Amino acid sequence: MHISVIVPCYNAVGKIERCLSSLQAIDFAVEQFEVIFVDDCSSDGTLALLNQQAKAQPNWRVFQLTNNSGSPSAPRNKGLLEARGDYVFFLDSDDEIFPDTLNTHYQHALQTNACIVRGYLIADTGREQLEMNKVHNWQANLTRQQRIAAIIAHQSTIPCSLIKRSLLQQHTITWPEALRMGEDSYFLAQVLSVAEQVEYLSHPTYIYNQRRSFVASSTQSYGARELSNHLIVWQGVQQALAGAGVDYFALRLQKGLQAVLASLIFRNRYDIDEALFLQFADFIAQNWPRIATFNYIPRNRELLQTLLERDFTGFSALCKPRLLIAGYDLKFIRPVLPALAEYFTLDVDEWPGHNSHDETLSRQKLSQADYIWCEWLLGNVVWYSQHKTPQQKLVCRMHRFELSREFGEQLTLSGVDAITAVSVLFFERLMERFPAIPRQKVRLLPNFVDVAGYEQVSFTDSRFTLAMIGYVPAKKGLLHALQILAELRQKDSRYRLKLFGKASADLPWLKNHPDELAYFADCEQHIRDLGLTDAVEHVGFADIKKALAQHQVGFVLSVSESMRELPGFESFHLAVADAYAAGAVGLVKHWTGSEYVYPEVLISKDQQALTQRIWQLSHDEAAYRELHQQGVSFITKHYSANQFVAQVRQLFDEI
């Protein structure tokens, strides 16, 4: 047995298939190599898939660890224990080995008596394939020290190497199972430190899969564990290679340190405490004469200065991406800014109009931003998409209003990384209205409600009080609410209706819409005709977090008109969520798309059904409280401010 290929696996269904196909295509005598799969207690059927595939391959073997280890090191060590080949080759389960790799590298190892053979890789981004890890000017007359230095300087420490197994056994070299990051660097350094003959082939060894996935992996976050591992790895590799006359810090520390600083800013898990910070500060101070000679962008230089000054507060503040909130009328995003500030350094560029702003100020703010959040798909997105750099990430949040405007047609699409819609229906309407926007750039990002920030209503005091939060324009359905109220009052005169928000007479734009003026005049006439004058109260603008409790509102109604034509009308109607956050009940008379926003139990098919629902709930406290609990659980799970912030963070990570 010449070669043992070791493949660690964990929850690999859906990504291992290319690897399996490449292993089946290896051009090497089947009796001269084996493939050892080691499953790290997958939960997605990986083990069953491997066992099924191995049945048709006489040289494939499958093992499973007793407990999940959480890293590829333990599976690789298990593979080493089971290996029978003279050489071992490590391959990750989502990568592909080239058919001629084993034969080419093995023949070269025989000719040179190599302890280790390295090649270069092909990185597959899904759009293109790039050659990486090439070592130029490799020559046969290089000394051992020069060979090791060339590999460290020009290659990432990928696990794919052909390594003499007896070398690992002789020096008791295994993968460091305590490490979760940098284990490949540590392992390679141990091998190179004892390898007498180090070889490199200008040969494409394997395909490294860099295709973007919408499922965040554990390697996409960075925190205490990763930083601690890096400090261990850096010092361990420096010590191991020093025996071979190679200065790892001189060759690689600058790149490694820059990568860590970038991870601290853009992938931070925010769990680094002051004790670990001080360990990091000690490392920087001990190696500062060398680190001071490296070139850094100003942002990284600031971070290093906080480490030198042992300023944990300043360090923590700098370890956040700079997020610029830009656009007209920021009322929908402003309530969540304090929560966003926990994870981003915020700045605001509030525009006075849909397409007007202080361009000098916008340019200045843009120059400091890592991320741009454009609230509304208006002139703000058009301008920022034209002026951001490729390194900056831009996300736009579209509501509904923008579908009746032309700004989506004016975007520089290469400058927009993602556009979010607040509901499933308006996701599709965005695509219909602006077909040039690539579908892969559109995301669903619902509105949010701060469930914990509301004063609570009492069922006893509120069960006969209905409310609308915003009842202009006409499509909000005020007339429906009045008719519901009138029917309920025929049974019990205690029912009342509170109207929150600006009245039609307070909105200047309505003067140019005679149909709207006529509608609200008709509503006022209905109030008089139906005898509702003393039962309808125009509250006006109010802080809903307090007002629902102050006015003891038991039912918040969503009775908007259902529209299928563009741009549509109701996209989300946050008032329903407001109700549950305040301890009340929000009920919906079905409008197009409501079923994708709220659970079926909150929606009535028509006005009559909604009226009956209100009557039943107002006379059955147990049913009322049960529905409230269902609603608040749904809102908390799907539309809380914390959930919104988590989705924003994930979105910027994805793009």
C-alpha positions as CSV (number, residue, x, y, z in Angstrom):
1,M,0.0,0.0,0.0
2,H,1.7,3.2,-1.2
3,I,-0.7,6.0,-0.2
4,S,-3.5,6.5,2.3
5,V,-5.8,9.4,1.5
6,I,-7.4,10.6,4.7
7,V,-10.7,12.6,4.5
8,P,-12.3,14.0,7.6
9,C,-16.0,14.6,7.3
10,Y,-18.7,16.4,9.3
11,N,-22.2,17.1,8.0
12,A,-20.9,16.9,4.5
13,V,-24.1,15.9,2.6
14,G,-24.5,18.3,-0.2
15,K,-20.9,19.3,-0.4
16,I,-18.9,16.0,-0.5
17,E,-20.3,14.8,-3.8
18,R,-17.6,16.5,-5.9
19,C,-14.9,15.1,-3.6
20,L,-16.3,11.6,-3.9
21,S,-16.4,11.8,-7.7
22,S,-12.8,13.1,-7.8
23,L,-11.6,10.2,-5.6
24,Q,-13.3,7.7,-7.9
25,A,-11.4,9.2,-10.8
26,I,-7.9,8.9,-9.3
27,D,-5.5,7.4,-11.9
28,F,-3.5,5.1,-9.6
29,A,-3.6,1.3,-9.2
30,V,-6.5,0.6,-6.9
31,E,-4.5,-1.9,-4.8
32,Q,-1.8,0.6,-4.2
33,F,-3.8,3.3,-2.4
34,E,-6.7,3.5,0.0
35,V,-9.2,6.2,1.0
36,I,-10.0,6.5,4.7
37,F,-13.1,8.5,5.6
38,V,-13.5,9.5,9.2
39,D,-16.9,10.9,10.2
40,D,-17.0,13.3,13.2
41,C,-20.4,12.2,14.4
42,S,-22.4,13.9,11.6
43,S,-26.1,14.5,12.1
44,D,-27.1,14.8,8.5
45,G,-26.7,11.3,7.1
46,T,-23.0,11.7,6.1
47,L,-22.0,8.3,7.6
48,A,-24.8,6.4,5.8
49,L,-23.8,8.1,2.5
50,L,-20.1,7.2,3.0
51,N,-20.9,3.6,3.8
52,Q,-23.2,3.3,0.8
53,Q,-20.5,4.8,-1.5
54,A,-17.7,2.6,0.0
55,K,-19.5,-0.6,-0.9
56,A,-18.6,-0.1,-4.5
57,Q,-15.0,0.8,-3.8
58,P,-12.7,-2.0,-2.5
59,N,-10.1,0.4,-1.3
60,W,-12.4,2.8,0.6
61,R,-12.8,2.4,4.4
62,V,-15.2,4.4,6.7
63,F,-14.8,5.1,10.4
64,Q,-16.7,7.2,12.9
65,L,-15.5,8.9,16.1
66,T,-17.2,8.0,19.3
67,N,-18.0,11.7,20.1
68,N,-18.0,14.8,18.0
69,S,-14.6,16.6,18.3
70,G,-15.5,19.9,16.6
71,S,-12.5,20.1,14.3
72,P,-10.8,18.0,11.6
73,S,-7.8,17.2,13.7
74,A,-9.3,14.2,15.7
75,P,-10.7,12.6,12.5
76,R,-7.3,13.1,10.8
77,N,-5.5,11.5,13.7
78,K,-7.9,8.6,13.6
79,G,-7.1,8.2,9.9
80,L,-3.4,8.2,10.7
81,L,-4.0,5.3,13.2
82,E,-5.8,3.3,10.5
83,A,-3.5,4.2,7.6
84,R,-1.4,1.5,5.9
85,G,0.2,3.5,3.2
86,D,3.9,4.5,3.0
87,Y,2.7,8.0,2.5
88,V,-0.4,9.8,3.7
89,F,-2.4,12.6,1.9
90,F,-4.9,14.7,3.6
91,L,-8.0,16.0,1.7
92,D,-11.0,18.0,2.9
93,S,-14.4,16.7,2.2
94,D,-15.5,19.7,0.1
95,D,-12.4,19.7,-2.2
96,E,-11.4,17.7,-5.3
97,I,-8.2,15.9,-6.0
98,F,-6.9,15.8,-9.5
99,P,-6.8,12.4,-11.2
100,D,-3.0,12.4,-11.6
101,T,-2.0,14.0,-8.3
102,L,-1.2,10.8,-6.3
103,N,0.8,9.2,-9.1
104,T,2.7,12.4,-10.0
105,H,3.5,13.2,-6.4
106,Y,4.4,9.6,-5.4
107,Q,6.8,9.2,-8.3
108,H,8.5,12.4,-7.4
109,A,8.7,11.3,-3.8
110,L,10.4,8.0,-4.9
111,Q,12.9,9.8,-7.1
112,T,13.9,12.3,-4.4
113,N,13.3,10.2,-1.3
114,A,11.1,13.1,-0.2
115,C,9.7,13.3,3.3
116,I,7.0,15.7,2.1
117,V,5.8,16.8,-1.3
118,R,3.8,20.0,-1.8
119,G,2.0,21.3,-5.0
120,Y,-0.2,24.3,-5.7
121,L,-4.0,24.5,-5.8
122,I,-6.8,25.7,-7.9
123,A,-9.3,27.9,-6.1
124,D,-12.8,27.6,-7.4
125,T,-14.9,30.7,-6.6
126,G,-17.9,29.5,-8.5
127,R,-17.2,32.2,-11.1
128,E,-13.6,31.5,-12.0
129,Q,-10.7,29.2,-11.1
130,L,-7.5,30.7,-9.9
131,E,-4.0,29.3,-9.4
132,M,-2.8,29.8,-5.8
133,N,0.1,28.8,-3.6
134,K,2.6,28.6,-6.5
135,V,6.2,28.8,-5.4
136,H,8.2,30.5,-8.1
137,N,11.9,30.1,-8.6
138,W,12.0,26.7,-7.0
139,Q,15.2,25.0,-7.9
140,A,16.8,21.6,-7.3
141,N,19.9,23.3,-5.6
142,L,18.0,25.0,-2.9
143,T,19.1,24.2,0.6
144,R,16.7,22.6,3.1
145,Q,16.4,25.9,4.9
146,Q,15.6,27.7,1.7
147,R,13.0,25.1,0.7
148,I,11.2,25.4,4.0
149,A,11.4,29.2,3.8
150,A,10.0,29.3,0.3
151,I,7.0,27.1,1.3
152,I,6.2,29.2,4.4
153,A,6.6,32.5,2.5
154,H,4.6,31.7,-0.6
155,Q,2.0,29.1,0.4
156,S,-0.9,29.1,2.8
157,T,-0.6,26.2,5.2
158,I,-3.2,24.0,3.4
159,P,-3.4,20.4,4.7
160,C,-2.9,18.8,1.3
161,S,0.6,17.3,1.3
162,L,2.1,13.9,0.5
163,I,3.9,13.0,3.7
164,K,6.0,10.0,4.6
165,R,4.1,8.1,7.3
166,S,7.2,6.8,9.0
167,L,8.3,10.4,9.6
168,L,5.2,11.1,11.5
169,Q,5.5,7.9,13.5
170,Q,9.2,8.4,14.2
171,H,8.7,11.9,15.6
172,T,5.2,11.3,17.1
173,I,3.6,14.0,15.0
174,T,-0.1,14.3,15.2
175,W,-2.7,16.9,14.5
176,P,-3.2,19.3,17.5
177,E,-6.7,18.4,18.7
178,A,-6.9,21.2,21.2
179,L,-6.7,23.8,18.5
180,R,-9.7,24.9,16.4
181,M,-7.9,27.4,14.2
182,G,-4.4,27.3,12.8
183,E,-4.0,23.6,13.3
184,D,-2.8,23.1,9.8
185,S,0.0,25.7,10.3
186,Y,1.0,24.0,13.5
187,F,1.0,20.5,11.9
188,L,2.9,21.6,8.8
189,A,5.6,23.3,10.9
190,Q,6.1,20.2,13.0
191,V,6.6,18.2,9.8
192,L,8.9,20.7,8.1
193,S,11.0,21.0,11.2
194,V,12.0,17.3,11.0
195,A,11.7,16.6,7.2
196,E,15.2,16.0,5.7
197,Q,14.0,16.2,2.1
198,V,11.3,18.9,1.3
199,E,9.9,18.9,-2.2
200,Y,7.6,21.2,-4.2
201,L,6.1,20.3,-7.6
202,S,4.7,22.9,-9.9
203,H,1.6,20.7,-10.2
204,P,-2.1,21.5,-9.5
205,T,-2.7,19.2,-6.6
206,Y,-6.4,19.8,-5.9
207,I,-9.4,22.1,-6.3
208,Y,-10.1,24.2,-3.2
209,N,-13.8,25.0,-3.1
210,Q,-14.4,28.7,-2.3
211,R,-17.9,28.8,-3.7
212,R,-20.1,31.1,-1.6
213,S,-22.6,29.4,0.7
214,F,-25.6,31.1,2.2
215,V,-25.1,28.9,5.3
216,A,-22.6,30.5,7.6
217,S,-19.9,28.1,8.7
218,S,-18.1,28.1,12.1
219,T,-15.0,29.5,10.5
220,Q,-16.9,32.6,9.5
221,S,-16.8,34.0,13.1
222,Y,-13.9,35.0,15.2
223,G,-13.5,35.4,18.9
224,A,-11.7,34.3,22.0
225,R,-11.1,30.7,21.0
226,E,-9.7,31.7,17.6
227,L,-7.5,34.5,19.0
228,S,-6.1,32.2,21.7
229,N,-5.4,29.5,19.1
230,H,-3.6,32.0,16.9
231,L,-1.3,33.1,19.8
232,I,-0.4,29.5,20.5
233,V,0.1,28.7,16.8
234,W,2.3,31.7,16.1
235,Q,4.6,31.1,18.9
236,G,4.6,27.3,18.4
237,V,5.4,27.6,14.7
238,Q,8.2,30.2,15.3
239,Q,9.8,27.8,17.8
240,A,9.5,24.7,15.6
241,L,10.9,26.3,12.5
242,A,13.7,28.1,14.4
243,G,15.5,24.7,14.7
244,A,15.6,24.6,10.9
245,G,17.0,28.2,10.7
246,V,13.7,29.7,9.4
247,D,12.3,32.9,11.0
248,Y,8.5,32.4,10.7
249,F,7.7,35.8,12.1
250,A,9.9,37.5,9.4
251,L,8.2,35.5,6.6
252,R,4.6,35.3,7.7
253,L,3.6,37.2,10.8
254,Q,2.6,40.4,9.0
255,K,0.1,38.5,6.9
256,G,-1.2,36.5,9.8
257,L,-1.5,39.6,12.0
258,Q,-3.4,41.5,9.3
259,A,-5.8,38.6,8.9
260,V,-6.4,38.5,12.7
261,L,-7.0,42.2,12.9
262,A,-9.5,42.1,9.9
263,S,-11.3,39.1,11.6
264,L,-11.5,41.1,14.8
265,I,-13.3,43.9,13.0
266,F,-15.5,42.0,10.5
267,R,-16.1,38.5,12.0
268,N,-16.0,39.3,15.7
269,R,-18.0,37.1,18.1
270,Y,-17.5,39.7,20.9
271,D,-16.4,37.2,23.5
272,I,-12.8,38.4,24.0
273,D,-12.3,39.3,27.7
274,E,-9.7,41.6,29.2
275,A,-7.4,38.8,30.3
276,L,-7.1,37.4,26.7
277,F,-6.7,41.0,25.4
278,L,-3.7,41.4,27.8
279,Q,-2.2,38.2,26.5
280,F,-2.5,39.6,23.0
281,A,-1.0,42.9,24.2
282,D,1.9,41.0,25.7
283,F,2.6,39.2,22.4
284,I,2.5,42.5,20.5
285,A,4.8,44.2,23.0
286,Q,7.3,41.4,23.0
287,N,7.5,41.4,19.2
288,W,7.0,45.1,18.6
289,P,10.5,45.8,17.2
290,R,9.6,43.5,14.3
291,I,5.9,44.3,14.1
292,A,6.7,48.1,14.0
293,T,8.4,47.6,10.7
294,F,5.3,46.1,9.0
295,N,3.1,48.3,6.8
296,Y,-0.5,48.7,8.0
297,I,-3.6,50.5,6.9
298,P,-4.5,53.3,9.4
299,R,-7.3,51.2,11.0
300,N,-5.0,48.4,11.9
301,R,-2.4,50.8,13.2
302,E,-5.0,52.2,15.6
303,L,-5.9,48.7,16.8
304,L,-2.2,47.9,17.4
305,Q,-1.8,51.2,19.3
306,T,-4.6,50.2,21.7
307,L,-2.7,46.9,22.3
308,L,0.5,48.7,23.0
309,E,-1.3,51.0,25.4
310,R,-3.2,48.1,27.0
311,D,-6.4,50.0,26.4
312,F,-9.1,47.3,26.4
313,T,-12.0,49.8,26.1
314,G,-10.5,51.4,23.1
315,F,-9.6,48.1,21.5
316,S,-13.2,46.8,22.0
317,A,-14.6,50.0,20.4
318,L,-12.3,49.6,17.4
319,C,-13.2,46.0,16.9
320,K,-16.5,46.8,15.1
321,P,-17.2,47.5,11.5
322,R,-18.1,51.1,10.7
323,L,-21.7,51.1,9.5
324,L,-23.2,54.2,7.8
325,I,-27.0,54.5,7.9
326,A,-28.0,56.7,4.9
327,G,-31.3,57.9,3.6
328,Y,-34.4,60.0,3.9
329,D,-36.8,59.7,6.9
330,L,-35.1,57.1,9.1
331,K,-38.1,56.4,11.4
332,F,-38.2,52.7,10.6
333,I,-34.5,52.0,11.3
334,R,-33.9,54.5,14.1
335,P,-35.4,52.5,16.9
336,V,-33.0,49.6,16.4
337,L,-29.8,51.8,16.2
338,P,-28.9,51.2,19.9
339,A,-29.0,47.5,19.3
340,L,-27.0,47.8,16.2
341,A,-24.4,49.9,18.0
342,E,-23.5,46.9,20.1
343,Y,-21.9,45.3,17.0
344,F,-21.2,48.3,14.7
345,T,-19.7,51.8,15.0
346,L,-22.6,53.8,13.6
347,D,-22.7,57.0,11.6
348,V,-25.8,58.6,10.1
349,D,-26.3,60.5,6.8
350,E,-29.9,61.6,6.9
351,W,-31.1,63.1,3.6
352,P,-33.7,65.9,3.6
353,G,-35.4,64.5,0.6
354,H,-35.8,61.4,-1.6
355,N,-33.0,62.6,-3.9
356,S,-31.3,65.5,-2.1
357,H,-28.4,65.6,0.3
358,D,-25.2,67.4,1.2
359,E,-22.8,65.6,-1.2
360,T,-19.7,66.9,0.5
361,L,-20.9,65.5,3.8
362,S,-21.9,62.2,2.2
363,R,-18.5,61.8,0.7
364,Q,-16.8,62.5,4.0
365,K,-19.0,59.9,5.8
366,L,-18.5,57.4,3.0
367,S,-14.8,57.6,3.3
368,Q,-15.0,56.3,6.9
369,A,-17.5,53.5,6.3
370,D,-16.9,49.8,6.0
371,Y,-20.6,49.1,5.4
372,I,-23.4,51.3,4.0
373,W,-27.1,50.7,4.9
374,C,-29.4,52.6,2.6
375,E,-32.9,52.9,4.2
376,W,-35.4,53.1,1.3
377,L,-34.6,52.4,-2.3
378,L,-34.4,56.0,-3.4
379,G,-31.7,58.5,-4.5
380,N,-29.5,57.5,-1.6
381,V,-28.9,54.0,-3.0
382,V,-28.3,55.4,-6.5
383,W,-25.7,57.9,-5.2
384,Y,-23.9,55.4,-2.9
385,S,-23.9,52.6,-5.5
386,Q,-22.0,55.0,-7.8
387,H,-19.5,56.2,-5.2
388,K,-18.7,53.3,-2.9
389,T,-15.4,51.3,-3.3
390,P,-15.4,47.6,-4.2
391,Q,-14.2,46.9,-0.6
392,Q,-17.2,48.6,1.0
393,K,-20.5,46.6,1.3
394,L,-23.8,48.3,0.5
395,V,-27.2,47.0,1.6
396,C,-30.5,48.7,0.8
397,R,-33.7,48.0,2.7
398,M,-36.8,48.4,0.5
399,H,-40.3,48.8,1.9
400,R,-43.2,49.4,-0.5
401,F,-43.3,53.1,-1.4
402,E,-40.2,52.7,-3.6
403,L,-42.0,50.4,-6.1
404,S,-43.9,53.5,-7.3
405,R,-40.7,55.4,-8.0
406,E,-38.0,55.0,-10.6
407,F,-34.8,54.9,-8.5
408,G,-34.4,51.2,-8.8
409,E,-33.9,51.6,-12.5
410,Q,-31.0,54.0,-11.9
411,L,-28.8,51.8,-9.7
412,T,-25.2,51.0,-10.5
413,L,-25.8,47.3,-9.8
414,S,-22.2,46.4,-9.4
415,G,-22.1,48.8,-6.4
416,V,-25.1,47.1,-4.7
417,D,-24.3,44.0,-2.7
418,A,-27.9,43.2,-1.5
419,I,-31.4,44.6,-1.4
420,T,-33.8,43.5,1.2
421,A,-37.6,43.2,1.1
422,V,-39.7,43.1,4.3
423,S,-42.1,40.4,3.1
424,V,-42.2,37.4,0.7
425,L,-44.8,39.2,-1.5
426,F,-42.7,42.3,-1.8
427,F,-39.6,40.3,-2.5
428,E,-41.4,39.1,-5.7
429,R,-42.8,42.5,-6.4
430,L,-39.4,44.0,-6.2
431,M,-38.2,41.5,-8.8
432,E,-41.2,42.3,-11.0
433,R,-40.9,46.0,-10.8
434,F,-37.1,46.1,-11.3
435,P,-36.2,43.0,-13.4
436,A,-32.6,44.2,-14.0
437,I,-31.8,43.6,-10.3
438,P,-30.2,40.1,-10.0
439,R,-32.3,37.8,-7.9
440,Q,-29.3,36.5,-6.0
441,K,-28.8,40.0,-4.6
442,V,-32.3,40.1,-3.1
443,R,-32.9,39.0,0.5
444,L,-35.9,38.7,2.8
445,L,-35.4,40.8,5.9
446,P,-38.7,41.4,7.9
447,N,-39.4,44.4,10.0
448,F,-38.8,44.3,13.7
449,V,-40.5,45.2,16.9
450,D,-38.9,45.8,20.3
451,V,-41.0,43.3,22.2
452,A,-39.5,44.2,25.6
453,G,-40.1,48.0,25.3
454,Y,-43.9,48.2,25.6
455,E,-46.2,49.1,28.5
456,Q,-48.8,46.3,28.9
457,V,-52.5,46.5,28.6
458,S,-55.1,44.7,30.8
459,F,-57.7,42.4,29.4
460,T,-60.4,43.6,31.8
461,D,-59.9,47.2,30.9
462,S,-59.2,46.8,27.2
463,R,-61.5,44.1,25.9
464,F,-64.0,46.5,24.3
465,T,-61.4,48.9,22.8
466,L,-60.4,48.6,19.2
467,A,-57.7,50.6,17.5
468,M,-56.1,51.4,14.2
469,I,-52.5,52.5,14.1
470,G,-52.3,54.7,11.0
471,Y,-55.6,55.1,9.1
472,V,-54.5,57.2,6.2
473,P,-54.6,56.8,3.1
474,A,-58.0,55.3,2.2
475,K,-56.5,51.9,1.5
476,K,-55.8,51.5,5.2
477,G,-59.5,50.6,5.4
478,L,-61.0,53.0,8.0
479,L,-64.5,52.4,6.6
480,H,-64.1,48.6,7.4
481,A,-63.2,49.4,11.0
482,L,-66.2,51.7,11.4
483,Q,-68.5,49.1,10.1
484,I,-67.0,46.5,12.4
485,L,-67.4,48.8,15.3
486,A,-71.1,49.6,14.4
487,E,-71.9,45.9,14.2
488,L,-70.3,45.1,17.6
489,R,-72.1,48.1,19.2
490,Q,-75.4,46.7,18.2
491,K,-74.7,43.9,20.6
492,D,-72.8,45.9,23.3
493,S,-72.4,49.7,23.4
494,R,-69.1,49.5,25.3
495,Y,-67.1,48.9,22.1
496,R,-65.0,51.9,21.1
497,L,-62.5,52.7,18.3
498,K,-59.2,54.7,18.9
499,L,-57.5,56.1,15.8
500,F,-53.7,56.7,16.2
501,G,-51.8,58.7,13.7
502,K,-52.3,61.9,11.7
503,A,-55.8,62.7,10.5
504,S,-56.5,63.3,6.9
505,A,-57.0,67.0,7.5
506,D,-53.4,67.2,8.9
507,L,-51.8,65.9,5.7
508,P,-51.2,68.6,3.1
509,W,-50.7,66.1,0.3
510,L,-54.3,64.9,0.5
511,K,-55.5,68.3,-0.8
512,N,-54.2,67.2,-4.2
513,H,-56.2,63.9,-4.1
514,P,-59.9,64.5,-4.3
515,D,-60.6,60.8,-4.1
516,E,-58.9,60.6,-0.8
517,L,-60.7,63.7,0.5
518,A,-64.0,62.2,-0.6
519,Y,-63.3,58.9,1.2
520,F,-62.5,60.4,4.5
521,A,-65.5,62.8,4.2
522,D,-67.6,59.6,3.6
523,C,-66.1,58.0,6.8
524,E,-67.0,61.1,8.8
525,Q,-70.5,60.8,7.5
526,H,-70.6,57.1,8.4
527,I,-69.6,58.0,12.0
528,R,-72.6,60.3,12.2
529,D,-75.0,58.1,10.4
530,L,-74.1,55.0,12.4
531,G,-74.2,56.9,15.7
532,L,-70.5,56.5,16.4
533,T,-69.7,60.1,17.3
534,D,-69.0,59.3,20.9
535,A,-67.4,55.9,20.2
536,V,-64.6,57.0,17.8
537,E,-61.7,59.0,19.1
538,H,-59.0,60.6,17.0
539,V,-56.0,60.2,19.3
540,G,-53.5,61.6,16.9
541,F,-49.7,60.9,16.8
542,A,-48.6,59.0,19.9
543,D,-45.8,56.8,21.3
544,I,-47.3,53.4,20.6
545,K,-45.1,51.7,23.1
546,K,-46.9,53.7,25.8
547,A,-50.2,54.7,24.1
548,L,-51.8,51.3,23.7
549,A,-51.6,50.7,27.4
550,Q,-52.5,54.3,28.3
551,H,-55.7,54.0,26.2
552,Q,-56.2,50.3,27.1
553,V,-56.5,49.0,23.6
554,G,-57.4,45.3,23.4
555,F,-57.6,44.8,19.7
556,V,-55.4,46.4,16.9
557,L,-57.0,46.0,13.5
558,S,-55.3,45.5,10.2
559,V,-58.1,46.0,7.7
560,S,-56.2,47.2,4.6
561,E,-57.4,46.8,1.1
562,S,-56.1,43.7,-0.8
563,M,-54.3,44.7,-3.9
564,R,-52.6,42.4,-6.4
565,E,-51.5,45.1,-8.9
566,L,-48.1,46.9,-8.6
567,P,-47.0,48.5,-6.3
568,G,-49.5,46.9,-4.0
569,F,-50.4,48.4,-0.6
570,E,-49.7,46.6,2.6
571,S,-46.2,45.1,2.8
572,F,-46.0,44.1,6.5
573,H,-48.2,46.2,8.7
574,L,-46.1,46.4,11.9
575,A,-49.2,47.5,13.9
576,V,-50.1,43.9,14.3
577,A,-46.8,43.2,16.0
578,D,-47.1,46.3,18.1
579,A,-50.3,44.9,19.5
580,Y,-48.8,41.7,20.8
581,A,-45.7,43.5,22.1
582,A,-48.1,45.6,24.2
583,G,-50.0,42.7,25.6
584,A,-53.0,43.1,23.3
585,V,-54.2,41.2,20.2
586,G,-53.6,42.1,16.6
587,L,-56.1,40.8,14.0
588,V,-55.9,40.9,10.2
589,K,-58.7,41.0,7.7
590,H,-56.9,39.2,4.9
591,W,-54.9,41.3,2.5
592,T,-52.6,40.0,-0.3
593,G,-49.4,38.6,1.3
594,S,-50.6,38.7,4.9
595,E,-50.3,35.0,5.1
596,Y,-46.6,35.2,4.5
597,V,-46.1,37.7,7.3
598,Y,-48.4,36.5,10.1
599,P,-49.6,33.1,11.2
600,E,-53.0,31.8,10.0
601,V,-54.5,32.0,13.5
602,L,-54.3,35.8,13.4
603,I,-56.0,36.2,10.0
604,S,-59.7,36.3,9.2
605,K,-61.0,35.7,5.7
606,D,-63.3,38.7,5.6
607,Q,-64.9,41.5,7.6
608,Q,-67.7,39.4,8.9
609,A,-65.3,36.7,10.2
610,L,-63.2,39.4,11.8
611,T,-66.1,40.9,13.6
612,Q,-67.2,37.5,15.0
613,R,-63.6,36.9,16.1
614,I,-63.5,40.1,18.1
615,W,-66.8,39.4,19.8
616,Q,-65.8,35.9,20.7
617,L,-62.4,36.9,22.1
618,S,-63.7,39.9,24.0
619,H,-66.0,37.5,25.9
620,D,-63.5,34.7,26.4
621,E,-60.5,35.7,28.5
622,A,-58.8,32.3,28.2
623,A,-59.1,32.3,24.4
624,Y,-57.9,35.9,24.3
625,R,-54.8,35.2,26.4
626,E,-54.1,32.0,24.5
627,L,-54.1,33.9,21.2
628,H,-52.0,36.7,22.7
629,Q,-49.4,34.1,23.8
630,Q,-49.3,32.5,20.3
631,G,-48.9,35.9,18.7
632,V,-46.2,37.2,21.1
633,S,-44.3,33.9,20.7
634,F,-44.4,34.3,17.0
635,I,-43.4,37.9,17.0
636,T,-40.5,37.3,19.5
637,K,-39.2,34.4,17.4
638,H,-39.4,36.1,14.0
639,Y,-39.6,39.9,14.4
640,S,-37.8,40.9,17.6
641,A,-35.1,43.6,17.4
642,N,-32.5,41.1,18.4
643,Q,-33.5,38.8,15.6
644,F,-33.3,41.7,13.1
645,V,-29.8,42.7,14.3
646,A,-28.7,39.1,14.0
647,Q,-30.0,38.9,10.4
648,V,-28.3,42.2,9.6
649,R,-25.0,40.9,10.9
650,Q,-25.4,37.6,9.0
651,L,-26.3,39.5,5.8
652,F,-23.1,41.5,5.9
653,D,-21.1,38.3,6.6
654,E,-22.7,36.6,3.6
655,I,-22.0,39.4,1.1
